[in-house]
């Protein structure tokens, strides 16, 4: 999927306030930069998988990466 490489590496979900409570999908927007303090950062899965593979190759602890699997 080469088209994915033109998409932002990270996006930030906003719910429009600083509480950090999930308001439901109808009230969530996203941006390629953080806007509010309670924004939730998401990283593209291809970048995540690449980093996880690099850590495994080095013999590094991937328990954090495996947890989100």
PDB file of N, CA, C, O and CB in Angstrom:
ATOM      1  N   UNK A   1       0.836  -1.196   0.000  1.00  0.00           N
ATOM      2  CA  UNK A   1       0.000   0.000   0.000  1.00  0.00           C
ATOM      3  C   UNK A   1       0.877   1.255   0.000  1.00  0.00           C
ATOM      4  O   UNK A   1       1.015   1.912   1.032  1.00  0.00           O
ATOM      5  CB  UNK A   1      -0.949   0.001   1.223  1.00  0.00           C
ATOM      6  N   UNK A   2       1.448   1.578  -1.110  1.00  0.00           N
ATOM      7  CA  UNK A   2       2.368   2.711  -1.189  1.00  0.00           C
ATOM      8  C   UNK A   2       1.685   4.051  -0.945  1.00  0.00           C
ATOM      9  O   UNK A   2       2.344   5.005  -0.530  1.00  0.00           O
ATOM     10  CB  UNK A   2       3.035   2.729  -2.536  1.00  0.00           C
ATOM     11  N   UNK A   3       0.384   4.144  -1.191  1.00  0.00           N
ATOM     12  CA  UNK A   3      -0.309   5.413  -0.979  1.00  0.00           C
ATOM     13  C   UNK A   3      -0.289   5.827   0.480  1.00  0.00           C
ATOM     14  O   UNK A   3      -0.358   7.021   0.771  1.00  0.00           O
ATOM     15  CB  UNK A   3      -1.742   5.318  -1.466  1.00  0.00           C
ATOM     16  N   UNK A   4      -0.195   4.881   1.412  1.00  0.00           N
ATOM     17  CA  UNK A   4      -0.197   5.199   2.837  1.00  0.00           C
ATOM     18  C   UNK A   4       0.995   6.071   3.211  1.00  0.00           C
ATOM     19  O   UNK A   4       0.901   6.875   4.138  1.00  0.00           O
ATOM     20  CB  UNK A   4      -0.188   3.918   3.667  1.00  0.00           C
ATOM     21  N   UNK A   5       2.100   5.930   2.514  1.00  0.00           N
ATOM     22  CA  UNK A   5       3.311   6.685   2.866  1.00  0.00           C
ATOM     23  C   UNK A   5       3.133   8.189   2.731  1.00  0.00           C
ATOM     24  O   UNK A   5       3.942   8.947   3.266  1.00  0.00           O
ATOM     25  CB  UNK A   5       4.463   6.241   2.000  1.00  0.00           C
ATOM     26  N   UNK A   6       2.099   8.641   2.032  1.00  0.00           N
ATOM     27  CA  UNK A   6       1.858  10.077   1.923  1.00  0.00           C
ATOM     28  C   UNK A   6       0.965  10.593   3.055  1.00  0.00           C
ATOM     29  O   UNK A   6       0.785  11.802   3.208  1.00  0.00           O
ATOM     30  CB  UNK A   6       1.224  10.397   0.575  1.00  0.00           C
ATOM     31  N   UNK A   7       0.415   9.685   3.833  1.00  0.00           N
ATOM     32  CA  UNK A   7      -0.447  10.084   4.956  1.00  0.00           C
ATOM     33  C   UNK A   7       0.409  10.486   6.150  1.00  0.00           C
ATOM     34  O   UNK A   7       1.572  10.089   6.224  1.00  0.00           O
ATOM     35  CB  UNK A   7      -1.413   8.934   5.349  1.00  0.00           C
ATOM     36  N   UNK A   8      -0.132  11.263   7.087  1.00  0.00           N
ATOM     37  CA  UNK A   8       0.663  11.653   8.262  1.00  0.00           C
ATOM     38  C   UNK A   8       1.134  10.426   9.046  1.00  0.00           C
ATOM     39  O   UNK A   8       0.410   9.438   9.158  1.00  0.00           O
ATOM     40  CB  UNK A   8      -0.157  12.579   9.181  1.00  0.00           C
ATOM     41  N   UNK A   9       2.335  10.498   9.580  1.00  0.00           N
ATOM     42  CA  UNK A   9       2.863   9.407  10.403  1.00  0.00           C
ATOM     43  C   UNK A   9       2.073   9.274  11.704  1.00  0.00           C
ATOM     44  O   UNK A   9       1.915   8.180  12.246  1.00  0.00           O
ATOM     45  CB  UNK A   9       4.353   9.640  10.711  1.00  0.00           C
ATOM     46  N   UNK A  10       1.584  10.405  12.185  1.00  0.00           N
ATOM     47  CA  UNK A  10       0.802  10.440  13.417  1.00  0.00           C
ATOM     48  C   UNK A  10      -0.419  11.315  13.201  1.00  0.00           C
ATOM     49  O   UNK A  10      -0.383  12.289  12.448  1.00  0.00           O
ATOM     50  CB  UNK A  10       1.651  10.961  14.607  1.00  0.00           C
ATOM     51  N   UNK A  11      -1.487  10.953  13.868  1.00  0.00           N
ATOM     52  CA  UNK A  11      -2.653  11.833  13.924  1.00  0.00           C
ATOM     53  C   UNK A  11      -3.064  11.964  15.378  1.00  0.00           C
ATOM     54  O   UNK A  11      -2.691  11.147  16.221  1.00  0.00           O
ATOM     55  CB  UNK A  11      -3.834  11.287  13.047  1.00  0.00           C
ATOM     56  N   UNK A  12      -3.828  12.990  15.659  1.00  0.00           N
ATOM     57  CA  UNK A  12      -4.286  13.261  17.020  1.00  0.00           C
ATOM     58  C   UNK A  12      -5.800  13.373  17.001  1.00  0.00           C
ATOM     59  O   UNK A  12      -6.366  14.173  16.256  1.00  0.00           O
ATOM     60  CB  UNK A  12      -3.636  14.560  17.595  1.00  0.00           C
ATOM     61  N   UNK A  13      -6.450  12.565  17.825  1.00  0.00           N
ATOM     62  CA  UNK A  13      -7.906  12.621  17.938  1.00  0.00           C
ATOM     63  C   UNK A  13      -8.266  13.674  18.968  1.00  0.00           C
ATOM     64  O   UNK A  13      -7.664  13.744  20.039  1.00  0.00           O
ATOM     65  CB  UNK A  13      -8.503  11.235  18.327  1.00  0.00           C
ATOM     66  N   UNK A  14      -9.264  14.500  18.630  1.00  0.00           N
ATOM     67  CA  UNK A  14      -9.740  15.526  19.551  1.00  0.00           C
ATOM     68  C   UNK A  14     -11.203  15.296  19.861  1.00  0.00           C
ATOM     69  O   UNK A  14     -11.989  14.924  18.990  1.00  0.00           O
ATOM     70  CB  UNK A  14      -9.528  16.931  18.967  1.00  0.00           C
ATOM     71  N   UNK A  15     -11.553  15.520  21.100  1.00  0.00           N
ATOM     72  CA  UNK A  15     -12.956  15.438  21.476  1.00  0.00           C
ATOM     73  C   UNK A  15     -13.483  16.806  21.863  1.00  0.00           C
ATOM     74  O   UNK A  15     -14.642  16.929  22.258  1.00  0.00           O
ATOM     75  CB  UNK A  15     -13.150  14.451  22.625  1.00  0.00           C
ATOM     76  N   UNK A  16     -12.666  17.826  21.759  1.00  0.00           N
ATOM     77  CA  UNK A  16     -13.134  19.195  21.922  1.00  0.00           C
ATOM     78  C   UNK A  16     -13.038  19.785  23.310  1.00  0.00           C
ATOM     79  O   UNK A  16     -13.476  20.915  23.522  1.00  0.00           O
ATOM     80  CB  UNK A  16     -14.504  19.267  21.501  1.00  0.00           C
ATOM     81  N   UNK A  17     -12.474  19.052  24.273  1.00  0.00           N
ATOM     82  CA  UNK A  17     -12.289  19.636  25.598  1.00  0.00           C
ATOM     83  C   UNK A  17     -11.047  19.048  26.253  1.00  0.00           C
ATOM     84  O   UNK A  17     -10.363  18.209  25.666  1.00  0.00           O
ATOM     85  CB  UNK A  17     -13.533  19.398  26.484  1.00  0.00           C
ATOM     86  N   UNK A  18     -10.764  19.488  27.457  1.00  0.00           N
ATOM     87  CA  UNK A  18      -9.569  19.055  28.164  1.00  0.00           C
ATOM     88  C   UNK A  18      -9.820  17.909  29.144  1.00  0.00           C
ATOM     89  O   UNK A  18      -8.881  17.462  29.802  1.00  0.00           O
ATOM     90  CB  UNK A  18      -8.979  20.214  28.898  1.00  0.00           C
ATOM     91  N   UNK A  19     -11.039  17.427  29.260  1.00  0.00           N
ATOM     92  CA  UNK A  19     -11.358  16.393  30.244  1.00  0.00           C
ATOM     93  C   UNK A  19     -10.716  15.051  29.915  1.00  0.00           C
ATOM     94  O   UNK A  19     -10.338  14.311  30.823  1.00  0.00           O
ATOM     95  CB  UNK A  19     -12.854  16.225  30.345  1.00  0.00           C
ATOM     96  N   UNK A  20     -10.589  14.729  28.649  1.00  0.00           N
ATOM     97  CA  UNK A  20     -10.015  13.470  28.244  1.00  0.00           C
ATOM     98  C   UNK A  20     -10.990  12.308  28.293  1.00  0.00           C
ATOM     99  O   UNK A  20     -10.577  11.154  28.181  1.00  0.00           O
ATOM    100  CB  UNK A  20      -8.852  13.170  29.092  1.00  0.00           C
ATOM    101  N   UNK A  21     -12.262  12.585  28.455  1.00  0.00           N
ATOM    102  CA  UNK A  21     -13.268  11.532  28.470  1.00  0.00           C
ATOM    103  C   UNK A  21     -13.744  11.264  27.051  1.00  0.00           C
ATOM    104  O   UNK A  21     -13.912  12.195  26.263  1.00  0.00           O
ATOM    105  CB  UNK A  21     -14.455  11.914  29.381  1.00  0.00           C
ATOM    106  N   UNK A  22     -13.963   9.996  26.723  1.00  0.00           N
ATOM    107  CA  UNK A  22     -14.415   9.628  25.379  1.00  0.00           C
ATOM    108  C   UNK A  22     -15.877  10.013  25.204  1.00  0.00           C
ATOM    109  O   UNK A  22     -16.737   9.496  25.917  1.00  0.00           O
ATOM    110  CB  UNK A  22     -14.220   8.112  25.126  1.00  0.00           C
ATOM    111  N   UNK A  23     -16.176  10.921  24.260  1.00  0.00           N
ATOM    112  CA  UNK A  23     -17.536  11.417  24.082  1.00  0.00           C
ATOM    113  C   UNK A  23     -18.382  10.603  23.104  1.00  0.00           C
ATOM    114  O   UNK A  23     -19.558  10.908  22.901  1.00  0.00           O
ATOM    115  CB  UNK A  23     -17.484  12.824  23.620  1.00  0.00           C
ATOM    116  N   UNK A  24     -17.804   9.589  22.508  1.00  0.00           N
ATOM    117  CA  UNK A  24     -18.495   8.842  21.465  1.00  0.00           C
ATOM    118  C   UNK A  24     -17.967   9.271  20.109  1.00  0.00           C
ATOM    119  O   UNK A  24     -17.495  10.397  19.956  1.00  0.00           O
ATOM    120  CB  UNK A  24     -20.024   9.053  21.549  1.00  0.00           C
ATOM    121  N   UNK A  25     -18.040   8.400  19.135  1.00  0.00           N
ATOM    122  CA  UNK A  25     -17.430   8.622  17.826  1.00  0.00           C
ATOM    123  C   UNK A  25     -17.991   9.837  17.087  1.00  0.00           C
ATOM    124  O   UNK A  25     -17.277  10.446  16.291  1.00  0.00           O
ATOM    125  CB  UNK A  25     -17.612   7.399  16.979  1.00  0.00           C
ATOM    126  N   UNK A  26     -19.234  10.199  17.326  1.00  0.00           N
ATOM    127  CA  UNK A  26     -19.830  11.322  16.612  1.00  0.00           C
ATOM    128  C   UNK A  26     -19.209  12.662  16.978  1.00  0.00           C
ATOM    129  O   UNK A  26     -19.352  13.631  16.234  1.00  0.00           O
ATOM    130  CB  UNK A  26     -21.301  11.367  16.881  1.00  0.00           C
ATOM    131  N   UNK A  27     -18.528  12.729  18.104  1.00  0.00           N
ATOM    132  CA  UNK A  27     -17.982  13.998  18.584  1.00  0.00           C
ATOM    133  C   UNK A  27     -16.463  14.062  18.526  1.00  0.00           C
ATOM    134  O   UNK A  27     -15.852  14.898  19.191  1.00  0.00           O
ATOM    135  CB  UNK A  27     -18.432  14.239  19.992  1.00  0.00           C
ATOM    136  N   UNK A  28     -15.852  13.189  17.739  1.00  0.00           N
ATOM    137  CA  UNK A  28     -14.395  13.139  17.660  1.00  0.00           C
ATOM    138  C   UNK A  28     -13.944  13.610  16.281  1.00  0.00           C
ATOM    139  O   UNK A  28     -14.511  13.213  15.262  1.00  0.00           O
ATOM    140  CB  UNK A  28     -13.872  11.706  17.948  1.00  0.00           C
ATOM    141  N   UNK A  29     -12.924  14.455  16.260  1.00  0.00           N
ATOM    142  CA  UNK A  29     -12.291  14.874  15.008  1.00  0.00           C
ATOM    143  C   UNK A  29     -10.808  14.539  15.113  1.00  0.00           C
ATOM    144  O   UNK A  29     -10.336  14.114  16.168  1.00  0.00           O
ATOM    145  CB  UNK A  29     -12.515  16.415  14.727  1.00  0.00           C
ATOM    146  N   UNK A  30     -10.079  14.730  14.024  1.00  0.00           N
ATOM    147  CA  UNK A  30      -8.646  14.477  14.069  1.00  0.00           C
ATOM    148  C   UNK A  30      -7.889  15.576  13.349  1.00  0.00           C
ATOM    149  O   UNK A  30      -8.450  16.314  12.538  1.00  0.00           O
ATOM    150  CB  UNK A  30      -8.318  13.118  13.455  1.00  0.00           C
ATOM    151  N   UNK A  31      -6.613  15.670  13.658  1.00  0.00           N
ATOM    152  CA  UNK A  31      -5.724  16.643  13.033  1.00  0.00           C
ATOM    153  C   UNK A  31      -4.334  16.018  12.994  1.00  0.00           C
ATOM    154  O   UNK A  31      -4.060  15.073  13.734  1.00  0.00           O
ATOM    155  CB  UNK A  31      -5.722  18.020  13.810  1.00  0.00           C
ATOM    156  N   UNK A  32      -3.449  16.539  12.135  1.00  0.00           N
ATOM    157  CA  UNK A  32      -2.097  15.984  12.071  1.00  0.00           C
ATOM    158  C   UNK A  32      -1.152  16.632  13.080  1.00  0.00           C
ATOM    159  O   UNK A  32       0.049  16.362  13.070  1.00  0.00           O
ATOM    160  CB  UNK A  32      -1.537  16.148  10.672  1.00  0.00           C
ATOM    161  N   UNK A  33      -1.686  17.477  13.942  1.00  0.00           N
ATOM    162  CA  UNK A  33      -0.920  18.091  15.030  1.00  0.00           C
ATOM    163  C   UNK A  33      -1.830  18.179  16.257  1.00  0.00           C
ATOM    164  O   UNK A  33      -3.046  18.305  16.115  1.00  0.00           O
ATOM    165  CB  UNK A  33      -0.375  19.516  14.620  1.00  0.00           C
ATOM    166  N   UNK A  34      -1.250  18.114  17.462  1.00  0.00           N
ATOM    167  CA  UNK A  34      -2.094  18.221  18.647  1.00  0.00           C
ATOM    168  C   UNK A  34      -2.733  19.600  18.755  1.00  0.00           C
ATOM    169  O   UNK A  34      -2.114  20.605  18.404  1.00  0.00           O
ATOM    170  CB  UNK A  34      -1.282  17.924  19.901  1.00  0.00           C
ATOM    171  N   UNK A  35      -3.970  19.646  19.240  1.00  0.00           N
ATOM    172  CA  UNK A  35      -4.692  20.899  19.406  1.00  0.00           C
ATOM    173  C   UNK A  35      -4.990  21.147  20.880  1.00  0.00           C
ATOM    174  O   UNK A  35      -4.791  22.253  21.382  1.00  0.00           O
ATOM    175  CB  UNK A  35      -5.992  20.885  18.592  1.00  0.00           C
ATOM    176  N   UNK A  36      -5.468  20.112  21.569  1.00  0.00           N
ATOM    177  CA  UNK A  36      -5.831  20.212  22.982  1.00  0.00           C
ATOM    178  C   UNK A  36      -4.902  19.326  23.811  1.00  0.00           C
ATOM    179  O   UNK A  36      -4.269  18.415  23.278  1.00  0.00           O
ATOM    180  CB  UNK A  36      -7.317  19.807  23.204  1.00  0.00           C
ATOM    181  N   UNK A  37      -4.825  19.590  25.092  1.00  0.00           N
ATOM    182  CA  UNK A  37      -3.984  18.799  25.979  1.00  0.00           C
ATOM    183  C   UNK A  37      -4.436  17.353  26.115  1.00  0.00           C
ATOM    184  O   UNK A  37      -3.627  16.485  26.444  1.00  0.00           O
ATOM    185  CB  UNK A  37      -3.946  19.432  27.326  1.00  0.00           C
ATOM    186  N   UNK A  38      -5.698  17.082  25.871  1.00  0.00           N
ATOM    187  CA  UNK A  38      -6.240  15.726  26.034  1.00  0.00           C
ATOM    188  C   UNK A  38      -6.312  14.959  24.716  1.00  0.00           C
ATOM    189  O   UNK A  38      -6.936  13.899  24.661  1.00  0.00           O
ATOM    190  CB  UNK A  38      -7.624  15.794  26.654  1.00  0.00           C
ATOM    191  N   UNK A  39      -5.687  15.470  23.651  1.00  0.00           N
ATOM    192  CA  UNK A  39      -5.698  14.765  22.370  1.00  0.00           C
ATOM    193  C   UNK A  39      -5.057  13.388  22.517  1.00  0.00           C
ATOM    194  O   UNK A  39      -4.144  13.201  23.321  1.00  0.00           O
ATOM    195  CB  UNK A  39      -4.962  15.587  21.291  1.00  0.00           C
ATOM    196  N   UNK A  40      -5.541  12.436  21.739  1.00  0.00           N
ATOM    197  CA  UNK A  40      -5.008  11.083  21.768  1.00  0.00           C
ATOM    198  C   UNK A  40      -4.193  10.867  20.492  1.00  0.00           C
ATOM    199  O   UNK A  40      -4.709  11.013  19.384  1.00  0.00           O
ATOM    200  CB  UNK A  40      -6.155  10.021  21.898  1.00  0.00           C
ATOM    201  N   UNK A  41      -2.919  10.520  20.659  1.00  0.00           N
ATOM    202  CA  UNK A  41      -2.018  10.335  19.516  1.00  0.00           C
ATOM    203  C   UNK A  41      -2.112   8.908  18.983  1.00  0.00           C
ATOM    204  O   UNK A  41      -2.113   7.945  19.750  1.00  0.00           O
ATOM    205  CB  UNK A  41      -0.562  10.659  19.914  1.00  0.00           C
ATOM    206  N   UNK A  42      -2.191   8.788  17.676  1.00  0.00           N
ATOM    207  CA  UNK A  42      -2.161   7.500  16.994  1.00  0.00           C
ATOM    208  C   UNK A  42      -1.018   7.505  15.994  1.00  0.00           C
ATOM    209  O   UNK A  42      -0.771   8.505  15.320  1.00  0.00           O
ATOM    210  CB  UNK A  42      -3.515   7.202  16.289  1.00  0.00           C
ATOM    211  N   UNK A  43      -0.326   6.383  15.906  1.00  0.00           N
ATOM    212  CA  UNK A  43       0.797   6.224  14.977  1.00  0.00           C
ATOM    213  C   UNK A  43       0.370   5.223  13.907  1.00  0.00           C
ATOM    214  O   UNK A  43      -0.278   4.220  14.206  1.00  0.00           O
ATOM    215  CB  UNK A  43       2.109   5.744  15.724  1.00  0.00           C
ATOM    216  N   UNK A  44       0.740   5.506  12.654  1.00  0.00           N
ATOM    217  CA  UNK A  44       0.402   4.586  11.561  1.00  0.00           C
ATOM    218  C   UNK A  44       0.899   3.178  11.856  1.00  0.00           C
ATOM    219  O   UNK A  44       2.015   3.014  12.349  1.00  0.00           O
ATOM    220  CB  UNK A  44       0.996   5.082  10.237  1.00  0.00           C
ATOM    221  N   UNK A  45       0.114   2.183  11.572  1.00  0.00           N
ATOM    222  CA  UNK A  45       0.451   0.800  11.888  1.00  0.00           C
ATOM    223  C   UNK A  45       1.689   0.314  11.143  1.00  0.00           C
ATOM    224  O   UNK A  45       2.434  -0.505  11.681  1.00  0.00           O
ATOM    225  CB  UNK A  45      -0.717  -0.097  11.567  1.00  0.00           C
ATOM    226  N   UNK A  46       1.933   0.789   9.925  1.00  0.00           N
ATOM    227  CA  UNK A  46       3.131   0.343   9.209  1.00  0.00           C
ATOM    228  C   UNK A  46       4.395   0.832   9.902  1.00  0.00           C
ATOM    229  O   UNK A  46       5.401   0.124   9.921  1.00  0.00           O
ATOM    230  CB  UNK A  46       3.104   0.835   7.758  1.00  0.00           C
ATOM    231  N   UNK A  47       4.357   2.034  10.471  1.00  0.00           N
ATOM    232  CA  UNK A  47       5.513   2.559  11.200  1.00  0.00           C
ATOM    233  C   UNK A  47       5.707   1.813  12.516  1.00  0.00           C
ATOM    234  O   UNK A  47       6.834   1.504  12.904  1.00  0.00           O
ATOM    235  CB  UNK A  47       5.346   4.064  11.464  1.00  0.00           C
ATOM    236  N   UNK A  48       4.616   1.532  13.188  1.00  0.00           N
ATOM    237  CA  UNK A  48       4.651   0.772  14.436  1.00  0.00           C
ATOM    238  C   UNK A  48       5.250  -0.618  14.189  1.00  0.00           C
ATOM    239  O   UNK A  48       6.134  -1.055  14.927  1.00  0.00           O
ATOM    240  CB  UNK A  48       3.228   0.651  15.041  1.00  0.00           C
ATOM    241  N   UNK A  49       4.772  -1.304  13.161  1.00  0.00           N
ATOM    242  CA  UNK A  49       5.268  -2.647  12.856  1.00  0.00           C
ATOM    243  C   UNK A  49       6.743  -2.636  12.480  1.00  0.00           C
ATOM    244  O   UNK A  49       7.481  -3.556  12.831  1.00  0.00           O
ATOM    245  CB  UNK A  49       4.457  -3.262  11.729  1.00  0.00           C
ATOM    246  N   UNK A  50       7.170  -1.608  11.773  1.00  0.00           N
ATOM    247  CA  UNK A  50       8.574  -1.482  11.394  1.00  0.00           C
ATOM    248  C   UNK A  50       9.450  -1.315  12.636  1.00  0.00           C
ATOM    249  O   UNK A  50      10.496  -1.955  12.742  1.00  0.00           O
ATOM    250  CB  UNK A  50       8.771  -0.291  10.435  1.00  0.00           C
ATOM    251  N   UNK A  51       9.039  -0.472  13.565  1.00  0.00           N
ATOM    252  CA  UNK A  51       9.791  -0.271  14.795  1.00  0.00           C
ATOM    253  C   UNK A  51       9.829  -1.556  15.623  1.00  0.00           C
ATOM    254  O   UNK A  51      10.873  -1.912  16.169  1.00  0.00           O
ATOM    255  CB  UNK A  51       9.180   0.874  15.614  1.00  0.00           C
ATOM    256  N   UNK A  52       8.712  -2.242  15.716  1.00  0.00           N
ATOM    257  CA  UNK A  52       8.659  -3.492  16.471  1.00  0.00           C
ATOM    258  C   UNK A  52       9.616  -4.520  15.869  1.00  0.00           C
ATOM    259  O   UNK A  52      10.305  -5.224  16.606  1.00  0.00           O
ATOM    260  CB  UNK A  52       7.221  -4.049  16.497  1.00  0.00           C
ATOM    261  N   UNK A  53       9.665  -4.614  14.547  1.00  0.00           N
ATOM    262  CA  UNK A  53      10.575  -5.552  13.877  1.00  0.00           C
ATOM    263  C   UNK A  53      12.034  -5.186  14.145  1.00  0.00           C
ATOM    264  O   UNK A  53      12.865  -6.069  14.359  1.00  0.00           O
ATOM    265  CB  UNK A  53      10.307  -5.570  12.360  1.00  0.00           C
ATOM    266  N   UNK A  54      12.349  -3.886  14.133  1.00  0.00           N
ATOM    267  CA  UNK A  54      13.715  -3.447  14.423  1.00  0.00           C
ATOM    268  C   UNK A  54      14.118  -3.801  15.845  1.00  0.00           C
ATOM    269  O   UNK A  54      15.246  -4.234  16.082  1.00  0.00           O
ATOM    270  CB  UNK A  54      13.849  -1.941  14.203  1.00  0.00           C
ATOM    271  N   UNK A  55      13.208  -3.621  16.788  1.00  0.00           N
ATOM    272  CA  UNK A  55      13.495  -3.961  18.183  1.00  0.00           C
ATOM    273  C   UNK A  55      13.729  -5.458  18.348  1.00  0.00           C
ATOM    274  O   UNK A  55      14.635  -5.873  19.070  1.00  0.00           O
ATOM    275  CB  UNK A  55      12.346  -3.506  19.091  1.00  0.00           C
ATOM    276  N   UNK A  56      12.916  -6.263  17.683  1.00  0.00           N
ATOM    277  CA  UNK A  56      13.088  -7.719  17.758  1.00  0.00           C
ATOM    278  C   UNK A  56      14.427  -8.136  17.171  1.00  0.00           C
ATOM    279  O   UNK A  56      15.100  -9.014  17.710  1.00  0.00           O
ATOM    280  CB  UNK A  56      11.945  -8.438  17.024  1.00  0.00           C
ATOM    281  N   UNK A  57      14.814  -7.503  16.060  1.00  0.00           N
ATOM    282  CA  UNK A  57      16.079  -7.824  15.390  1.00  0.00           C
ATOM    283  C   UNK A  57      17.263  -7.531  16.314  1.00  0.00           C
ATOM    284  O   UNK A  57      18.253  -8.262  16.310  1.00  0.00           O
ATOM    285  CB  UNK A  57      16.215  -7.022  14.072  1.00  0.00           C
ATOM    286  N   UNK A  58      17.161  -6.475  17.093  1.00  0.00           N
ATOM    287  CA  UNK A  58      18.225  -6.090  18.026  1.00  0.00           C
ATOM    288  C   UNK A  58      18.186  -6.897  19.314  1.00  0.00           C
ATOM    289  O   UNK A  58      19.100  -6.818  20.135  1.00  0.00           O
ATOM    290  CB  UNK A  58      18.123  -4.614  18.352  1.00  0.00           C
ATOM    291  N   UNK A  59      17.130  -7.668  19.485  1.00  0.00           N
ATOM    292  CA  UNK A  59      16.990  -8.431  20.713  1.00  0.00           C
ATOM    293  C   UNK A  59      16.495  -7.580  21.872  1.00  0.00           C
ATOM    294  O   UNK A  59      16.619  -7.978  23.031  1.00  0.00           O
ATOM    295  CB  UNK A  59      18.303  -9.066  21.074  1.00  0.00           C
ATOM    296  N   UNK A  60      15.939  -6.419  21.572  1.00  0.00           N
ATOM    297  CA  UNK A  60      15.426  -5.526  22.595  1.00  0.00           C
ATOM    298  C   UNK A  60      14.106  -6.032  23.146  1.00  0.00           C
ATOM    299  O   UNK A  60      13.418  -6.834  22.514  1.00  0.00           O
ATOM    300  CB  UNK A  60      15.260  -4.122  22.039  1.00  0.00           C
ATOM    301  N   UNK A  61      13.765  -5.559  24.322  1.00  0.00           N
ATOM    302  CA  UNK A  61      12.493  -5.917  24.946  1.00  0.00           C
ATOM    303  C   UNK A  61      11.365  -5.280  24.154  1.00  0.00           C
ATOM    304  O   UNK A  61      11.277  -4.056  24.061  1.00  0.00           O
ATOM    305  CB  UNK A  61      12.447  -5.468  26.435  1.00  0.00           C
ATOM    306  N   UNK A  62      10.505  -6.109  23.587  1.00  0.00           N
ATOM    307  CA  UNK A  62       9.372  -5.612  22.803  1.00  0.00           C
ATOM    308  C   UNK A  62       8.062  -5.783  23.551  1.00  0.00           C
ATOM    309  O   UNK A  62       6.995  -5.745  22.938  1.00  0.00           O
ATOM    310  CB  UNK A  62       9.299  -6.329  21.460  1.00  0.00           C
ATOM    311  N   UNK A  63       8.119  -5.971  24.860  1.00  0.00           N
ATOM    312  CA  UNK A  63       6.901  -6.240  25.625  1.00  0.00           C
ATOM    313  C   UNK A  63       5.903  -5.088  25.518  1.00  0.00           C
ATOM    314  O   UNK A  63       4.695  -5.327  25.491  1.00  0.00           O
ATOM    315  CB  UNK A  63       7.244  -6.495  27.091  1.00  0.00           C
ATOM    316  N   UNK A  64       6.376  -3.859  25.458  1.00  0.00           N
ATOM    317  CA  UNK A  64       5.461  -2.725  25.317  1.00  0.00           C
ATOM    318  C   UNK A  64       4.811  -2.770  23.927  1.00  0.00           C
ATOM    319  O   UNK A  64       3.601  -2.581  23.797  1.00  0.00           O
ATOM    320  CB  UNK A  64       6.215  -1.369  25.535  1.00  0.00           C
ATOM    321  N   UNK A  65       5.613  -3.019  22.903  1.00  0.00           N
ATOM    322  CA  UNK A  65       5.087  -3.099  21.540  1.00  0.00           C
ATOM    323  C   UNK A  65       4.127  -4.274  21.404  1.00  0.00           C
ATOM    324  O   UNK A  65       3.114  -4.157  20.715  1.00  0.00           O
ATOM    325  CB  UNK A  65       6.233  -3.231  20.524  1.00  0.00           C
ATOM    326  N   UNK A  66       4.416  -5.384  22.035  1.00  0.00           N
ATOM    327  CA  UNK A  66       3.556  -6.557  21.947  1.00  0.00           C
ATOM    328  C   UNK A  66       2.242  -6.336  22.685  1.00  0.00           C
ATOM    329  O   UNK A  66       1.215  -6.898  22.305  1.00  0.00           O
ATOM    330  CB  UNK A  66       4.271  -7.780  22.507  1.00  0.00           C
ATOM    331  N   UNK A  67       2.265  -5.523  23.737  1.00  0.00           N
ATOM    332  CA  UNK A  67       1.062  -5.280  24.528  1.00  0.00           C
ATOM    333  C   UNK A  67      -0.057  -4.651  23.684  1.00  0.00           C
ATOM    334  O   UNK A  67      -1.231  -4.980  23.852  1.00  0.00           O
ATOM    335  CB  UNK A  67       1.394  -4.375  25.715  1.00  0.00           C
ATOM    336  N   UNK A  68       0.324  -3.741  22.777  1.00  0.00           N
ATOM    337  CA  UNK A  68      -0.664  -3.050  21.960  1.00  0.00           C
ATOM    338  C   UNK A  68      -1.134  -3.840  20.764  1.00  0.00           C
ATOM    339  O   UNK A  68      -1.971  -3.351  20.005  1.00  0.00           O
ATOM    340  CB  UNK A  68      -0.113  -1.765  21.497  1.00  0.00           C
ATOM    341  N   UNK A  69      -0.637  -5.023  20.568  1.00  0.00           N
ATOM    342  CA  UNK A  69      -0.928  -5.857  19.403  1.00  0.00           C
ATOM    343  C   UNK A  69      -2.377  -6.279  19.321  1.00  0.00           C
ATOM    344  O   UNK A  69      -2.762  -6.985  18.389  1.00  0.00           O
ATOM    345  CB  UNK A  69      -0.064  -7.071  19.418  1.00  0.00           C
TER     346      UNK A  69
END
